[in-house]
Amino acid sequence: MKIRYSILGILLASCATVPITAKGDYPVDYEVSLTAGGGSREFAPYYISALRGGRLSSRNNLQAEGMVKRQMDLSDRFSYGFGIDLIGGCASSVNYERYSVDDDSWTYHSVRPSAVWIQQLYADLKWRSLFVSAGLKERGSALLNNSLTSGDLTESGNARPMPQIRAGFIDFQDIPLTNGWVQIQGEAGYGKLLDDGWWEDMYNHYNYHITKKAFFNYKRLYFRTRPTERFSVTVGLQAVAKFGGTAYYYYKGELSRIMKFSSGIGTFLKMLLPYEDGGEGFYTGNHLGSWDLRARYTLNDGKQLFAYFSFPWEDGSGIGKLNGWDGLWGLEYKASETSFINGAVIEYLDFTNQSGPLHFNPGDFEGSTIPDHVSGSDDYYNNLGHNSYAYYGMSMGTPAVMAPIYNTDGYPAYKANAMRGFHVGVEGTVFPGLDYRLKGGYRKGWGSGYVLMPKPMHLAAVMLEANWRPAGIKGLTVNGRVELDRGNMPGNAFGAVVTLRYNGTLNFK
């Protein structure tokens, strides 16, 4: 404990001593913060922890953070940027069940977040309309309002960032011969999953499986109509894949099978445009994503109205939209100037169809006399060969589906991904220097795409957040969040968090 507090002090001291009087023409932004919070259950309340880069998950937290970054100048033909973001502190632990096959008993194993970790460490490079980004970098939804949404279904920014290399268009670009009426934006990249130790610590080693040393792939392709028009539409696809690594399967506490997945150059290339190859099932790797659409209409006074949806897919049935009304459906309002209500969203989330309860392919059963192929039981975010779609236990997609980190029985998968819920988010300005954000919603889960629970889970949650910027201290922000949760997804909870944040800009020659 003394070592952790010493590291915390060093981190704060090193960030606080950065000079702020230099002047010139090379701007570098910096930010230091101190966060303290507590709650009444093992985990931080839902909205307090959601969509914050995996910073907070436990009940009690004391956390210091220091960040330095340089933004790319998008107006220059050539530009570069970089960032480093360090976090240190202490947090309460969570006990997970673990099975011992030696004496046929169950015990508890304590897991807590690291005392110090690198949240971000990246470099960006831009040339004309193209970019390359390498390292640990936080990324949110490219389609939704990250401040108010319940979360993107594919890339939400809910979990910690992983090391990746990405390349693509820096922004939407005009497609030739369309006279600016149609634009394109896309990017692709590869990453390395570094949370093997977390899965090993959390896993009950009784049933299911965990996969280690796996890789990650992300792809996005969006088209947009001319954004200067009153009405504009963005439509496209996101796709991710987990591939490579070695899976360890357990049955009643015994290691029953080990399966090593391919990760050669050919496999990396195959992730960009997957095709049926008879490898791990029929497609190499675990693929999932969403079909996305967002429409915007601008009123005469500059206010904007949005309507959007994201349709999840976990395999070919979902890509073909055989999963009914499953998806995220939303409406958004955006004010044209600062007011008591600057923005608002209302969203409905449905994951209950999952292309039906059955999945059968005669190729899976040698000698089968049944010729028909039934593609269903999509089991969103879970996979039979790779880890569930989570990083350090927290959902990489929407946090509305209860992630594996909340399974204190040590089961490393999404238990209640057959769920429905609604969400409301509002933000605005009370008076200059004081902003607020209000989030609330209700979720109910009946089980997974394969196994329903004896009794459904549910959660009602509401969070109020305030940002105060004292007029006499430029760069200082006091952030406070208080939340009340009621239900068992994962449980009743009350919590509060306070953050002191100071930011500014250094200018160098």
C-alpha positions in Angstrom: 0.0 0.0 0.0 2.9 2.4 0.8 4.4 1.7 -2.6 1.1 2.5 -4.3 0.7 5.8 -2.5 4.4 6.7 -3.2 3.8 6.1 -6.9 0.6 8.2 -6.7 2.5 11.1 -5.2 5.3 10.9 -7.8 2.8 10.9 -10.6 1.0 14.0 -9.2 4.2 15.8 -8.5 5.7 15.1 -11.9 2.6 16.4 -13.7 2.2 19.4 -11.4 5.7 20.7 -12.0 5.3 21.0 -15.8 6.1 24.7 -16.7 3.2 26.8 -17.9 4.9 30.0 -18.8 6.7 29.1 -22.0 5.5 30.9 -25.1 5.9 30.1 -28.8 4.1 28.4 -31.7 4.2 24.7 -30.9 1.1 23.9 -28.7 1.0 20.9 -26.4 -2.0 20.3 -24.2 -1.7 18.8 -20.7 -4.1 17.7 -18.0 -3.7 16.4 -14.4 -6.6 15.1 -12.3 -7.3 13.4 -9.0 -10.4 11.2 -8.6 -11.9 9.8 -5.4 -15.1 7.8 -5.2 -16.9 5.1 -3.2 -20.0 3.0 -3.3 -22.1 0.4 -1.5 -21.4 -2.7 -3.6 -18.5 -4.6 -5.1 -18.6 -2.6 -8.3 -18.9 1.1 -9.2 -22.5 2.0 -10.3 -23.3 1.4 -14.0 -23.2 4.9 -15.5 -20.3 6.1 -13.3 -18.1 3.3 -14.8 -19.6 3.1 -18.4 -17.9 4.7 -21.4 -14.9 6.0 -19.5 -12.1 4.0 -21.0 -12.2 1.3 -18.3 -10.9 3.7 -15.6 -13.3 2.8 -12.9 -14.9 -0.6 -12.1 -14.5 -1.2 -8.4 -16.5 0.2 -5.5 -13.8 2.4 -3.9 -11.2 4.3 -6.0 -8.5 6.8 -5.5 -6.9 7.6 -8.8 -4.4 10.2 -10.2 -4.0 10.8 -13.9 -1.6 12.9 -15.9 -1.8 13.4 -19.7 0.2 15.3 -22.3 -0.9 15.4 -25.9 -0.5 17.2 -29.2 -3.4 17.3 -31.6 -2.8 16.9 -35.4 -3.6 20.0 -37.4 -6.1 18.8 -39.9 -5.7 22.0 -42.0 -2.1 21.2 -42.8 -1.1 18.8 -45.6 1.3 17.1 -43.3 0.8 16.9 -39.5 1.5 14.7 -36.6 0.3 14.2 -33.0 1.1 12.2 -29.9 -0.1 11.5 -26.4 0.8 9.9 -23.2 -1.7 9.3 -20.4 -0.6 7.6 -17.1 -2.9 6.5 -14.3 -2.0 5.4 -10.8 -3.8 4.8 -7.5 -5.6 2.1 -5.6 -9.0 0.5 -5.7 -11.0 -2.1 -3.8 -10.9 -5.7 -4.8 -13.6 -8.1 -6.0 -13.8 -11.7 -5.0 -14.4 -14.2 -7.8 -15.2 -17.9 -7.3 -12.7 -20.6 -8.4 -12.9 -24.3 -8.5 -10.2 -26.7 -7.2 -10.3 -30.1 -8.9 -7.9 -31.5 -6.3 -10.3 -31.4 -3.4 -13.5 -30.7 -5.4 -14.1 -27.4 -3.6 -14.9 -23.8 -4.4 -12.9 -20.9 -3.0 -12.7 -17.1 -3.6 -9.9 -15.4 -5.4 -9.4 -11.6 -5.0 -8.8 -9.4 -8.1 -8.2 -5.7 -8.2 -7.2 -3.2 -10.8 -3.5 -2.5 -11.3 -1.8 0.1 -9.1 -0.3 1.9 -12.1 -1.0 1.5 -15.8 -0.5 3.3 -19.1 -3.9 4.4 -20.3 -2.7 6.0 -23.6 0.6 6.1 -25.4 0.3 6.8 -29.1 1.6 8.7 -32.2 -0.5 9.9 -35.1 0.7 10.9 -38.6 -1.3 12.7 -41.3 -0.6 13.2 -45.0 -3.2 14.9 -47.1 -6.4 12.9 -46.4 -4.7 9.8 -45.0 -3.6 9.0 -41.4 -1.7 6.3 -39.5 -2.0 5.9 -35.8 0.0 3.5 -33.6 -0.1 2.7 -29.9 -2.7 2.8 -27.1 -5.3 5.4 -27.9 -8.9 5.9 -26.6 -11.5 5.7 -29.4 -15.2 6.2 -29.1 -18.1 5.8 -31.4 -17.7 7.3 -34.9 -21.5 7.6 -35.3 -23.1 8.4 -31.9 -22.9 11.2 -29.4 -20.3 9.8 -27.0 -21.4 12.2 -24.2 -25.0 11.1 -24.1 -25.4 7.7 -25.8 -25.8 4.3 -24.0 -22.9 3.1 -26.1 -21.9 2.0 -29.6 -22.6 -1.7 -30.4 -19.1 -2.3 -31.9 -16.6 0.3 -30.7 -17.9 2.3 -27.7 -14.8 3.4 -25.8 -16.1 1.6 -22.7 -13.0 -0.6 -22.1 -9.4 0.3 -21.8 -7.6 0.9 -25.1 -5.4 -1.9 -26.5 -2.2 -1.4 -28.6 -3.2 -1.0 -32.2 -2.0 0.2 -35.6 -4.7 1.9 -37.7 -4.8 3.6 -41.1 -7.4 5.2 -43.2 -9.1 8.4 -44.2 -8.6 11.2 -41.6 -12.2 12.4 -42.2 -15.0 12.1 -44.8 -13.6 12.6 -48.3 -15.5 13.5 -51.5 -15.9 10.6 -53.9 -14.8 11.6 -57.4 -17.6 12.3 -60.0 -20.2 12.9 -57.3 -19.7 16.7 -57.1 -19.5 16.4 -53.3 -22.8 14.8 -52.9 -21.3 11.5 -51.6 -18.4 11.2 -49.2 -16.5 8.2 -47.9 -14.7 7.5 -44.6 -13.0 4.3 -43.7 -10.2 2.8 -41.6 -8.7 -0.6 -40.6 -6.2 -1.8 -38.1 -4.8 -4.6 -36.0 -4.3 -4.8 -32.3 -2.9 -7.1 -29.6 -5.0 -8.3 -26.7 -2.9 -7.9 -23.5 -5.5 -8.9 -20.9 -4.6 -12.7 -20.6 -3.6 -12.2 -16.9 -7.0 -10.7 -16.1 -8.9 -13.6 -17.7 -6.7 -16.1 -15.9 -7.4 -14.4 -12.5 -11.1 -14.0 -13.0 -11.8 -17.5 -14.6 -13.4 -20.1 -12.3 -11.6 -23.0 -14.2 -14.7 -25.1 -14.0 -16.5 -24.8 -17.4 -16.3 -22.8 -20.6 -12.9 -21.6 -21.9 -10.4 -18.8 -22.1 -8.2 -17.9 -25.0 -4.7 -16.4 -24.7 -2.3 -14.5 -27.0 -5.0 -13.5 -29.4 -5.1 -10.6 -31.9 -7.7 -8.1 -32.9 -8.9 -6.5 -36.1 -11.1 -3.5 -36.7 -12.7 -2.3 -40.0 -15.1 0.6 -40.7 -16.6 1.9 -44.0 -19.1 4.8 -43.9 -20.7 6.8 -46.7 -22.2 10.2 -46.1 -24.3 12.6 -48.2 -23.3 16.2 -48.5 -23.2 17.5 -44.9 -23.8 21.2 -45.8 -27.3 20.3 -46.9 -30.2 20.6 -44.4 -30.7 16.8 -44.6 -27.8 14.4 -44.5 -27.4 10.6 -44.0 -24.4 8.5 -42.9 -24.6 4.8 -43.5 -22.1 2.0 -43.3 -20.6 -1.0 -41.6 -18.3 -1.7 -38.6 -16.6 -5.1 -38.3 -14.2 -6.5 -35.7 -12.5 -9.9 -35.3 -10.6 -11.8 -32.6 -8.2 -14.3 -34.1 -5.1 -16.3 -33.3 -4.1 -17.5 -29.9 -4.7 -20.7 -28.0 -8.0 -21.7 -26.4 -8.1 -23.7 -23.1 -11.4 -25.6 -22.6 -12.4 -26.9 -19.1 -15.2 -29.3 -18.2 -16.1 -29.8 -14.6 -12.7 -28.5 -13.5 -10.6 -30.6 -15.8 -8.7 -29.2 -18.8 -10.5 -31.1 -21.6 -9.0 -29.6 -24.7 -6.4 -27.2 -26.1 -6.9 -25.6 -29.5 -4.4 -23.4 -31.2 -5.7 -21.0 -33.8 -3.8 -19.8 -36.9 -2.1 -16.4 -36.8 0.3 -16.2 -39.8 0.5 -13.5 -42.4 -2.2 -15.2 -44.4 -4.6 -15.0 -41.4 -3.9 -11.3 -40.9 -4.7 -10.6 -44.5 -7.8 -12.8 -44.3 -9.2 -10.6 -41.5 -9.5 -7.7 -44.0 -11.9 -9.6 -46.2 -13.0 -12.8 -44.5 -14.1 -15.7 -46.6 -15.3 -19.2 -45.9 -12.3 -21.5 -45.6 -13.3 -24.4 -43.4 -10.9 -23.3 -40.7 -12.1 -22.6 -37.2 -15.7 -23.8 -38.0 -16.2 -22.0 -41.3 -14.5 -18.6 -41.0 -11.2 -18.1 -39.3 -11.6 -16.0 -36.1 -14.6 -14.6 -34.3 -16.3 -11.9 -36.3 -19.0 -9.4 -35.2 -20.1 -5.9 -35.9 -23.0 -3.6 -36.8 -24.8 -2.0 -39.7 -25.1 1.7 -38.9 -27.3 4.6 -40.1 -27.6 8.1 -38.8 -29.8 10.8 -40.4 -29.6 14.5 -39.5 -32.0 17.3 -40.2 -31.2 21.0 -39.5 -34.0 23.4 -38.6 -34.2 27.0 -39.6 -32.8 28.2 -36.3 -29.8 25.9 -36.4 -31.1 23.2 -34.1 -30.4 19.7 -35.2 -32.5 16.5 -35.0 -31.0 13.1 -35.5 -32.4 9.6 -36.0 -30.2 6.5 -36.0 -30.0 2.8 -35.7 -27.3 0.1 -35.3 -28.1 -3.5 -36.2 -25.7 -6.0 -34.5 -24.5 -9.1 -36.2 -22.5 -12.0 -34.9 -22.5 -14.2 -38.0 -24.0 -14.4 -41.5 -27.6 -14.5 -40.2 -27.2 -11.1 -38.5 -25.4 -9.7 -41.5 -28.5 -10.7 -43.6 -30.7 -9.1 -40.9 -32.4 -12.3 -39.9 -32.4 -11.1 -36.3 -35.7 -9.2 -36.3 -35.8 -5.8 -34.5 -32.5 -6.4 -32.7 -30.4 -3.3 -32.5 -30.0 0.2 -31.0 -32.6 2.7 -32.1 -32.2 6.4 -31.1 -33.3 10.0 -31.5 -31.1 13.0 -30.6 -31.6 16.7 -30.2 -28.8 19.2 -30.4 -29.2 22.9 -29.6 -27.7 25.6 -31.8 -26.4 27.6 -28.9 -25.6 27.2 -25.2 -28.8 26.7 -23.1 -30.3 24.8 -20.3 -30.7 21.8 -22.6 -27.8 21.6 -25.0 -28.5 18.1 -26.1 -30.7 15.1 -25.4 -31.0 11.5 -26.6 -33.5 8.7 -26.1 -32.6 5.1 -27.1 -34.1 1.7 -27.2 -31.9 -1.4 -27.2 -33.2 -4.9 -28.2 -31.0 -8.0 -28.3 -33.8 -10.7 -27.8 -34.2 -12.1 -31.3 -30.7 -13.3 -32.0 -31.9 -15.0 -35.3 -33.9 -17.5 -33.3 -32.9 -20.1 -30.7 -31.5 -22.8 -33.1 -28.2 -23.2 -34.9 -27.5 -26.3 -36.9 -25.1 -27.0 -39.8 -24.8 -30.6 -41.1 -21.1 -30.0 -41.6 -20.7 -29.8 -37.8 -22.0 -33.4 -37.4 -20.3 -36.1 -39.5 -22.8 -38.5 -40.9 -25.8 -36.4 -40.2 -28.8 -37.2 -42.4 -30.4 -33.8 -41.8 -29.5 -31.7 -44.9 -30.9 -28.3 -43.7 -28.8 -25.4 -42.4 -30.3 -23.3 -39.7 -28.3 -20.2 -38.7 -29.4 -18.7 -35.4 -28.7 -18.4 -31.7 -26.3 -15.6 -32.4 -25.3 -15.3 -28.7 -24.0 -11.7 -29.1 -20.5 -11.0 -27.8 -19.8 -14.6 -27.0 -17.9 -17.2 -29.0 -17.1 -20.9 -28.8 -13.5 -20.4 -29.7 -12.4 -17.0 -28.5 -12.9 -14.9 -25.4 -16.1 -12.9 -25.2 -16.1 -9.4 -26.7 -14.5 -7.7 -23.6 -11.2 -6.3 -22.6 -10.1 -6.5 -19.0 -13.6 -7.8 -18.4 -15.4 -4.7 -19.6 -17.5 -4.7 -22.8 -15.8 -3.3 -25.9 -19.3 -2.9 -27.4 -22.3 -1.5 -25.5 -22.0 -1.5 -21.7 -25.7 -2.0 -21.5 -25.1 -5.7 -21.7 -23.7 -6.9 -18.4 -20.0 -7.8 -19.1 -18.0 -10.7 -17.7 -16.3 -8.5 -15.1 -19.6 -8.6 -13.1 -19.8 -12.4 -13.0 -18.4 -13.0 -9.5 -18.9 -16.7 -10.0 -15.9 -16.6 -12.4 -17.9 -17.4 -15.5 -16.0 -15.6 -18.4 -18.9 -14.8 -20.7 -22.0 -12.6 -21.2 -24.8 -14.3 -19.2 -27.7 -12.0 -20.1 -27.1 -10.8 -23.7 -30.7 -11.6 -24.6 -31.9 -8.3 -23.2 -34.0 -5.1 -23.8 -33.6 -1.7 -22.4 -34.1 2.0 -22.8 -31.8 4.9 -22.1 -32.2 8.7 -21.8 -29.4 11.3 -21.7 -29.7 15.1 -21.2 -27.0 17.7 -20.8 -27.0 21.5 -20.6 -25.7 24.6 -18.9 -27.2 25.9 -15.7 -25.2 29.1 -15.8 -21.8 30.1 -17.2 -19.3 27.8 -15.5 -21.7 25.1 -14.4 -22.8 22.3 -16.7 -24.8 19.2 -15.9 -25.4 15.8 -17.4 -28.3 13.4 -16.5 -28.4 9.8 -17.6 -31.0 7.1 -16.7 -32.4 3.9 -18.0 -33.8 0.5 -17.4 -32.4 -2.9 -18.7 -33.8 -6.5 -18.4 -32.0 -9.6 -19.4 -33.4 -13.1 -19.9 -30.2 -15.1 -20.4 -28.0 -15.8 -23.5 -28.7 -16.9 -27.0 -28.3 -20.5 -25.9 -29.4 -20.7 -22.2 -32.2 -18.7 -20.6 -32.0 -17.9 -16.8 -34.5 -19.3 -14.3 -35.4 -15.7 -13.5 -34.5 -12.6 -15.6 -32.1 -9.9 -14.4 -32.9 -6.2 -14.4 -31.5 -2.8 -13.4 -32.9 0.7 -13.1 -30.2 3.4 -12.9 -30.0 7.2 -12.8 -26.9 9.4 -12.6 -26.5 13.1 -12.2 -23.2 14.7 -13.1 -22.0 18.3 -12.7 -19.0 20.2 -14.0 -18.0 23.4 -12.3 -15.3 25.7 -13.7 -14.5 28.4 -11.1 -14.2 31.8 -12.8 -11.1 32.8 -10.7 -9.0 29.7 -11.6 -8.5 29.2 -15.3 -8.2 25.6 -16.3 -9.7 24.1 -13.1 -12.7 21.9 -13.3 -14.5 20.2 -10.4 -16.6 17.2 -11.6 -19.0 15.4 -9.4 -21.1 12.3 -10.1 -23.8 10.6 -8.0 -25.8 7.5 -8.9 -28.5 5.2 -7.6 -28.9 1.7 -9.1 -31.7 -0.7 -8.2 -31.9 -4.3 -9.4 -29.6 -7.3 -9.8 -27.7 -6.5 -13.0 -25.4 -6.7 -11.2 -27.0 -5.3 -8.0 -28.4 -2.5 -5.9 -25.8 0.2 -5.5 -25.2 3.8 -4.5 -22.0 5.7 -5.4 -20.4 9.1 -5.7 -17.2 10.2 -7.4 -15.4 13.6 -7.3 -12.7 14.6 -9.8 -10.4 17.7 -9.6 -9.0 18.4 -13.1 -6.6 21.0 -14.2 -5.7 21.5 -17.9 -3.8 24.0 -20.0 -1.6 24.4 -23.0 2.2 24.7 -23.3 3.6 26.6 -26.2 7.1 25.9 -27.4 9.2 27.3 -30.2 
